[in-house]
Each structure stands twice: as structure tokens, then as C-alpha cells.
Amino acid sequence: MLSKIQILLLAASASRAAIVEHWWNISYAEANPDGLFLRQVIGVNGTWPPPPLEVNRGDTLLLHAYNGLDVPTALHHHGMFLRNRTFMDGAVGVTQCPIPVGETFTYEIPTGEEWGTYWAHGHFSGQYVDGLRAPFIIHNPPEPHQYDEEYTVILGDWYHQQHEPLVTKFMSIANPGGAEPVPESAIMYFSQSGKYLPGFNDNTGLTFQPGKTYRLRLIGTTALAMFWFWIDGHQMRVIEVDGTDVEEAPVDMISVSAAQRYSVLVTARNDTNNNWLIHANMDEGMFDGVPDTLHMNITSKVVYNPSAPMAPTILVDEYANTVKDPFFAPLSPKSVGPANVSIPLNVFFDTMDDGTNHAMFENTTYNRPLVPTMMTALTMGNDATSQVVYGPMSSVLQFGQIVELVVFNWDAGNHPFHLHGHKFALLWKSEDITSDDREVNPIFEEGAANPLWRDTVHIPSGGAVRIRFIADNPGAWFFHCHIEWHLSAGLAWTFIEAPLEMQKTIRPPQYVYDHCKALNLPISGNAAGHNSTTDFKGLKLGPYPQKLGWRPKGIGAMFGCVMSAVLGMGTVVWYSLSSVVSD
């Protein structure tokens, strides 16, 4: 039951709430942010980058997304809970079909439960790699941390080729080792108060005034790269992690993986004798190889005085996080009880039986169902509680369960994993599960009083995490690696949360179904579009891991080879003996 104070606070928030509308014509444009190559990008209203989105907590964002491309599209507002609105999540194959060419999808995004730093991006056919991405800031006045001004810092990797030919090459038999496309460059740019500052990298900068404190909202919008971020001559204090306000934590530098967000406070110096470099260095460990032409390190600047010289660069000995993410302490403590269900998710990459390299959870690669998972849950009646109707790579959760995921990364690469529709408690993280060093591989202990809640966690090669969330948000929710190439390779899982509750509360607008029909995609039944728990004709499955060892065909082939060799040797011996007798 709500207290009088809570009711008054909710009423006050509701009185301030507004409808914030944006009209986006998702369309092609041209851009050259790295100054190296002019290319076609996916922008909005004929320009790139797409405009920043800024609202206040309690507002509802209405984003009218018109597809002005020549291919389908979709948008995901990363980190939003979307309670009773799972159909607004934008994950194609999970909650919707893509938006057909010439059609509009109005994304209705309430923000009563979220505040902080987020972003919006394409969630179909790798379109955010081609530029469909923008900051999404939810202000929460009065903010718990005090500062004078704020900037948003957007970090991205940048490719000169379109996503489609890159992913085609990546997923071909000519790339059996699964080497990801390496970007041609990196870009850093800024926004403030809903507008971009002009320029990129060293052609732009942040204006500081002595003594003022600035909030910098860092957003990793990369397809592959991870950045190390710091500012010469200034210390940073982390105050937000993926939309969770945390106690101030001083850091010298911080790593930002794909889809992660941090806010840091930076207090300006008291002198204006120098300007200072802002560093964003890509981590080499994310790439299979580094081309000679790729500049791993980019800079911008803090400007105190336009006529002042740049302070000498301060060299760093190593890349390291001063505070590891499990140790950030939320301002509002929230614990989580023991798990009702624990789901192991072992991560592998391998060359499959068709010669291509794919990603796998539990030795199975994800394929998009013909029917969006949400629609299967809404149309299969009581059978919606059966996991089998959704195809492999899915789990059905009961309402209110405490769900634990134990994710082991057996791959040689690093992976930032994102859960839609929730934040999760990060209860345990190992950097190397084979290590005896308890700082690297700590022992898990139940009962954390104040764990960090976030929506994207970076797991290094050989590492693991134990995360938990509460299944209190009926819907279909995606869990996937946010490296776009790895999602294309099948590193994803779907959670169907309280499907019978979904049937009572989820009411998608008609155009959600109409878009599927326009693309000749089914809107009901199991993952293959059949009202059955056994008929999955037409559903794509595989490829599968190669079956190593002696198989029947191999045994037959070997037997044939051995017999041929024996007969051949026998023929040679017979011929030799017959020659001796003749002589």
C-alpha cells in the first residue's frame, strides 16, 4: 500500500509529465565524420547523426518512425522497461516484424520507472552500424548529484563499408575462424540540451569554466569496439551506471563497451593556462587483428581558453578500471533473494557443419522465428506456457520468479551482454574462472545487500557472471551479445515472461499486425506459424556443430581405403613373386 508521501510524489510527478513527440523519417544521408571517407549512412530527416532525444522523468516519448528507406527497419529504445508495452521494444522477431517501406510505427515510451542515460538505435539488419543511433537522455530533477552543466559524450566505431556486404563476408565459409570486421576508425562527438555540438574528434571539444562541475554522460554506440576514456589533468567520479544512480566513485579512466553507459562528474580546474586532451582509445583485445591504417586512439579537448596551448599529453602505463563494476554502490539499495530458477548459458563460437562460423548458447545458435515471439505468446492459449512452441534458444518464466543467469564465456573474445525489459543485479563476476587469484576469480557469496543493477555487462574471454532479475514484467524479452556481428552470428536467447499474464494485459495496436501481413509474415501460432506443439515445418534451424570422431560414412570410407591398400600391396607382392618364378 502506498504511503501518503508516495502518493503525493506520484501526483507531483504526474502533474509535471508531458508528451514529447518526434517525427523521424528514417532515410539515407551522406556523412564523413572521421574525415577519411564520405559514405551513405542511415539518418533521420535527411541528416546524420539522428537527433538526440531528451525528456524528463515521467514524460512519455512518442516517436513516429516513418520508414523512408528501401528496406524494412525498426527502432529499439535501449534500457526501457516498457511495462505492458513489450510490443514497443523494437526487437524484430521478438516483439514485432520490421516496419515495411513507406509505413510508420509510433513508439510510445513511458519513462516513469527509468531515468538516466540511454540511447535509441536500429534493431534490424545491423542498421545501427550504418548510423541509426542517437542518445536518449531522461532527466530526473532534482538530480541526486549536484553539478552545474552537462554534456553527452557519444563514442562509436566507424566503418566505411555498408553493414550488408560486411556481414555477408563475416558469415561466409571464406571466414571459418569468425574474424569480425574491424572498423576503419573511431569517432567521438558531443551533444548538449538536445543539440549536437559541431564537429567530431579533434575538430570539436567541451567548454569548461574554472570551478564548475560538469556531468559527462558516456554512451558506447559501437558495433564491436570497447573504449578506454579519460581526460588529461582531471579526475572523474562515476555517478551513474546504465541508468542506476551510484555513490560517487573516483576513477582515473573507465572502460565503455558496446551499449554501456556511465555518467561521470568532472570538476574544472581553477586556471585557464592550458587546454586538455580528452582520450578515447579502442582496446586492441576486441579485434582479431589491427590494420596498419587504423588509428586506435582518438582525442578531443577540454577548452578553457581558445588561445591557450594544449597541455602536454599525459601517458598512461596500462588500461585498467579503478573500480570494477560489481563494486559500484547504488544510491538506493535494492537486494535480490535466492533464485527460483537458475539458467546456465555457456558461450561458444565454432565452425559449423555448413562451414560457417556461428555463435552459440548451450551449443545452439539463434535463428529468428517466423512469428514474433510475443505474438506466439498471445495466440497459443494455454500452450503458450510450453517452451517448445517458441523454438530453441528460449525460456518460459513464471510471473514473480527470481531468475538467475550464469553466463560462462568460453570464447576467445569479449562479450557485452544486454537484457531487454529489465535491469539485472550483478552479483558475481570472474575475470578468469580458472584463476586461483580471488581478486580475479572471487568466490560467490549469497546475500549481497546492495548489488549494482544494470542492463549491459561486459564478460571477458574466460570470464563469467552471475546475474539475477525479477520476472515482474510480462513480455517477450531478448538477451543477446551487443556486438552486432555476434548477434548476426546467433548469440541470443529469448525470455517469455508470464505468457498467460501477457494474454490478459498486452494489447498491441493494429499496425503491429498489419506490418507483418504487409511483409507476408504470419501473426499467430508457434514459431513457425502453426497452431501446434509439434509441427514446425518452415522454421529455420541450425547450422549445427560439426560431429567429430568416427561417423558411419567415415568408417566406410576408411574401410574402403584400407582394403584398397591391402589389395594393392597384395598385387605388388604377387607380381614380384611371379617375376622370380619366371626367371
N, C-alpha and C positions, 0 to 999 in steps of 0.2 A: 504494500500500500504506500502511495506517495505521501511524503510529509507536506505540510503547508508551504515550507520554504521551497521544496522541489516543484510544487505546483506553480508557485509564483515565478520561479526561474523559467519554467517551461512556458508559462504565459508570456513572460517578458521576451523570451526568445521568439515565440510565435509572432508577437507584435512587430518584431524587427524583420521577420522573414520577408523575402521578396522573390519574385520570379525574374530570373536573369536569362534573357533569351539571346541566342546567337544563331545566325543563319550561315551555314557553311556550304558553299559549293565546292565539293571535293573535286579538284581539277588539276590538270597538268600545268606546270610552270617551268621556268628555267632558273637555275641558280649556280653560283660558283663560290661557295663560302670559304673554301680553302685557297682560292686564288690560283688554282692549278688547272682547273678543267670546268668548262661550262657544260652542264648536263641537264637532261629533263628530270624533273622531280615531281612528287605529288604534293601539291599545296592546297590552299584554300582561297577561293575567290580570286584565282589567277595570280596569287603571290605566294612566296615562301620566305620564311617559315610560317606555318599556320599560326593565327593569333593566340596569344596567351589567354587563358581563362582564369578569371578571379572572381570569387564570390565571398560572402560572409557565411559563417556557420548558421544553419537554419534556412538559408536560401535554397531554392530549387533551380537547378540549371536546366533549361530547355534548349537543347542543341538540335536544330533542324539540319540534318545531314543529307544534302542532295548529292546524288552520285553523278557528277559530270565527267567521269572517266569513260573509257571504252571497255572496262571490265568491272565485275562486281567489287564491292568494298564493304567495310564495316569498321566501327569505332568501339574501342574499349576505354572506359574511364578507370584507370588503374588504381586499385585500392578501395573502391567504393563497395559498401555492403549491399546496397540495393535491396533492402528488406521488402519482401513481397513483390519485387520487381526484377527477378532473375532474368527476365526477357530483355532487360535494358543493359545487360552486361557486355554484349558485343562480341562474344566468343563464338565464331562461326562453327557450326557442328555441335555446339554445346547448348547455346541458348537462342540461336537464330540462324536462318540462312543469310547469305550475304545480300546486301542491298543491290538489286538489279540496276543496270544502267538506266539513267533517267528517272529513278524513283527516289523517294525521300523516307528516311527513318528519323523520327523525332525521339531523341534520347532524353528521358526525364530522369534527372539525377538529384534526388534529395540529399541534403548534407547535414541533417540533424544529428547524426551519430559520428560524423567524421570532421576533422579539421586538420590543417597542416599542409604538407607539400605532396602533391600528386602529379599525375600527368595523364594526358589523353593520347591514344595512339591507335593506328590501324591494327586490326587483329584478323587480317585475312591476307593470304598470299604474300606475306613478308612486306606489306606496303609501308610499314614504318621505317624499313631500311631505306626506302626511296623517299623519305621525308615526311610521311604523315604522322607527325608527333608534335605535341605542344605542352607547355606547362599548365597545370591546373592547381591553383592555389585556393585554399579555403581558410580565410582569416577567422580568428576566434577572439574578437575583442571582448573584454580586455585580456590580452595575452598574458600568460603566467610569467614570462620572462620579459624584462624591460630592455628596450632598445630604441634608438632614435629614427633609424631608417632601415629599409630592407631592399635587397636585390635578389633576383633569382639567377642562378648560375646553371646553364644548360651545357652538359658535357656529352659529346657524341662522337662516334666514329663515322667516317665518311668514305663511301665507295663511289668510284667513277662510273662503274657499270651498273645497269639495272639489276634489280634483285632476280628477275626471272632467269636470265642466262647464267647468273652465278649459282643459283640453287640447282639448276639443271645439271651443271658441271659437277657441283658438290655431291649430288645424289646419283652420279653415274658410275658404271663399272670401271671407268677410267680413273676413279678415285677410291680404290678399295680400302685405303687407310683412313678415309674420312677427314682429310685435312680441310679445315674450314677456310672459306675465302677471307683473305687478310685485307683490311681496308687500305685505301691509298693515303689516308691522312686522318687527323683528328680535328675536331672543331670545338671551340668554347665561345659561348655568346651569352648575353645577359638581357634580362627584362626587369622592368620596374613599373608598378602601378598599371599593369595590363598592357604595357607597350615595350617593344624591344628597343634596346639601345643600339645605335648604328654600329655596324662592323662585326668582325669575327677575329678571334685570336689576338695577335699583337696590333690589330687595327682598331681595337676597342679597349675599354677599361672602365674601372669603377672610380667615381669621385668620392674621396674621403675628406672630411673636415676634422681638424685636430680635436681630440677629446670625445668625439661622438662614438657611439656604439652602433654597429651595423649587424643586422641579421642577413646572412647569406644562405639561401635555400639551394642546395645542390641536388641536381637531378641527373641520374645516369640514364641516357636515352640510347644507349649503344645496342648494336646487334651482336657484338662479340667482345669488345674491349672492356677492360677494367682500368680505371684511372686511380692514380695517387695524386691527391690535391693538397696543396699548401700555399702559403703566402710568405714570401721572404720578410723577415723583420716583424712578424705579427704572430701572436698565438691565437688559436681558435678554441672555442668552448662549445662542444656539442650540446644542443638543447632539444633536438627532435630527431627521431629515427622512424622513417616510414609512417609519419602521422601520429606518432606517440611522443608526447612531451616527456623529456627526461631531465633529471638533475644535471646541472652544468658539469661537464666533464672536459677538462683541458686536454687538448691534443696538439701535437706539432704538425701532423699530417693525418689524412684519413683516406681509406680506400673506398671507391664507389663503383660497385658492379652494375651490370645492366639491370635497370628498373629500380635500383635502390635510391633512397632519398635521405638526406641529412640536412638539418639546419645547424649552422654554427654562428656564434656571436664573435665578432671581431671588434675590439676597441682600437680606434685610430691612435696613432702616435701624436705626441704633442708638438712635433716640429714639422716643418714643411720644406726641409732642406733637400729631401730626396723623394723620388717616386720609387715604387717597389714592385717587383715581379710577382705575378700570380702563376703558379705552376700547375699543369695538369699533364702528368706523364702516364702513358699507357704501359701496362705491365706486360713484359715480353712473354711471361708464362702462359698467357692466353692464346698465343699464336704458335702454330707448328713451325713456322719459320718467319724471319723478319727480312723482307726485301731491303736491298741496299738503298732504295729510293724512299723508304718510309721513315719519316721523322717521328720518333716515338714520343718526343717531348714538345709540348706546345706551351706558350706563355701568353698572358695578357698583363695588365698592370693595374696597380692602385695609384691613382693620381692625386697628389696633394697640391701640386703646383705645376701647371703645364710647362713652365720654363725651367723647372728644376731637373737635374740629371737623374738618371736611373741609378739606384744603389747597386753596388756590385752583387752579382748572383751569389747566393749562399748555397754551397754544395751540401748534399746530404750523403751520409755514409751508406745508408740502406733504406729500403722501403719497409716500414713497419707501422702497424697501428698501435698507438699509445694505449688505447683502451679497446679490448676485444668486445665484439657486440654482445655476448651474453652478460657483460658486466655493466652495461648502461642501465640506470635505475629509473623507471618511470616515476613521474611526479605523483601519479595516482596509483598506488599499489593495487594490483589485481592478481590473485593467485589462481591456480587451477588444480583441481583434485586429481586423484589417480585415474588412469584411463579405464574406460569401459571396453574399449576396443583398441588394439594395437596393430597397425598395418606396417609390415616391413616393405620397404621399397629399395631394392638393390639396383644400382645404376650400372649398365654395361653398354659399351659400343662394340660392334663386331662386324666383320664381313659376312653377309648373309648368304643364303642358298641361291640367290639370284646374282651374286657377285657385287652387290652394292653394300655400302656401309650404313648401318642404321643404329639408332639408339634404342635402348630397351629399359623398361622397368620390369623386373622379375622375368627376364628373358622373353618379353613380348613387346613388340613395337606398336605404337598407337597409329590407328587409321581413323580418319573422320567418318562417323556413321552417316548413312543416307538421311536419316531422320534426326534433326537436332535432339539431343538427349532430353532437354526439357519437354519437348513435345511427346516423346515416348512416355515420360513420367505422367503426363497429363491425359494420355489416351489409352493406356493399357489397363485401366481399372485396378483390381487387386493384384494383378500380375506385375504391376509397377514396383512391387516390393521385391521382385526376383531380380537378382543381379544379371542373370543370363540375358534378359531382354535388351540390355544396353550394350551387349558385346563385351569383348575382353577389355582390359585396362579401365575398369570401373569398380566402384564400391557403393553399395547402398547403405546409408546411415539412418539410424533411428533418431527421432527428434530428442534433443537434450543429451545425447551421448557425449562423453568426453573422448575425443578421438585423438589417438597418438599415431604419428608417423615417425618411423625410424628409418632414415634415409642414409644408405651407405653408398659412397661414390667410389666404385671400383675402376672408374675410367682414368685415363692418363691426364685428362683435362679438368678444369674447374667448372662449376655449375652454379649459377644463381637461380634458385627455385622460388616460384611465386604461386601463392594460393589466392584464387579469386573468392570474393564474397566474405572474407574473414581476415582478421589478424590471428596469428598463432603465437603461443608462448614458446620462446626459445629456451628450453630447459637444459640442454646439454649440447656441447659442440666439441668435436675432436678434430684437430688438425691432421692427425695421423693415428689411425686406430691400431697400428702395430707398435706404437712407441711406448716405452716404459716411463717416459717423462710425463709426470702428472700435470704439468702446465700445458703440454701439447695434447695429451690424451687424458683428461681428467676422468675420475670415476663419477658416474651419475648418482646423484642423491635426490631422493623424493622429497617433496615438500618445500620447494622454493617459495619464499614469501612474496617476492617482488620480481618476477621474471620480466624480461623485455618482451613486449608484444610488437611484432612487425609483420609485414606481408611478403618480404623477399629476403631469402637467406643465401649467402654465398658458401658453398661447400667445396673446399679444395680437393685435389686429387688425393685419394687415400683417406679422406676425412669422412665424417658422419655427423648427423644432428638428430636430436630427439625433440620433436615439436608437438604441441597439443593445441587443439581448438575445440570449442563447444559447438555442437551441431544444433544451433538455435536459429538458423536462417534457412528455412526450406527453399530449396532451389537446386539447380544443376551448376556445379562449380568446378572449374578447371584447376588442375595443379600441374605445372609444367616448368621446364627449364626456360629461362627468359633469354637465353642466347637463341636468336631467331633461327640460326642454322640447325640447332639441336631440336627445336620444336618441329621444324620441317622433317627432321630425321626420325621423329616419333617419340620424343622423350616427354610424354604427357600421361596424365591419369585424370579420370573424371569421378567426382563425388556426387551422388544423387542423394540429397538430404531430405529426409522425411517426405517421400513421394505422395503418400496419402494426404498429408497436410497440404502439399502443393496443389493437389486436385481441389482442395477447398478454398485456397486463397489466391492462387496465381491466375490472373486473367489478362493474357496478352491482348493488345489491340489487334484489330483485324488485319492491319497491314503486315504484321509479323507473319501471318499465314499466307497472305497474298504474295509476298515476296518469294516465298518458297514455290508457290504454284507458278509464278512467272518464270521460274528457273527450272520448271518440271521436276521439282523435288517433292517427295512425299511429306505429309504433315502429321501422320499418325502411324501407330503400330510400333513394332520393335525397331531396333537399329537399322534393319533392312527394309522397313516399311510394311511388314506383315503383322497381322494380329495373331501372333503365335509366340510360343516359348521355344519352339524347335525349328521353325522354318526361317533360315537366314540367307536364303538364296539372293544373290546380288550384293551381299556385304563384302567389302574388300577386307581380306585378312592377309597377314604376312607382310614382307618375306620373313623367313624363319632362320634361326641359327643353323649353321651347317652341322650335319650329323657326322661327326668324326669317328674314326675307327673302321673296322671291317664290316661293311654292309654286304647284303647278298650279291649285288652286281659286282662289287669289288672282289668278293671271294671268287665268283665265277670267272672274272677276268684274270685274277691271279692263277687260278687253276689252269685256265687255258694257256697262260704264259709258261707255267711250269711244265705242262705236258708238251708244249711245243719245243721247249728247251731239251727235255728228256728225249723226245723223238729225234730232235736234231743231232744231239750227241750220239744217240744210238746209230743214226745213219752214218755219222763220221767214223765211228768205231767199226761198223760193218764194212764200210768201204775200205778202210785201212787193212782189215784182216783179209778181205777178198783180194786185195792187191798183193799181199805177201804170198798167199796160196798160188796165185797166178805165176809169180816169179819162180 
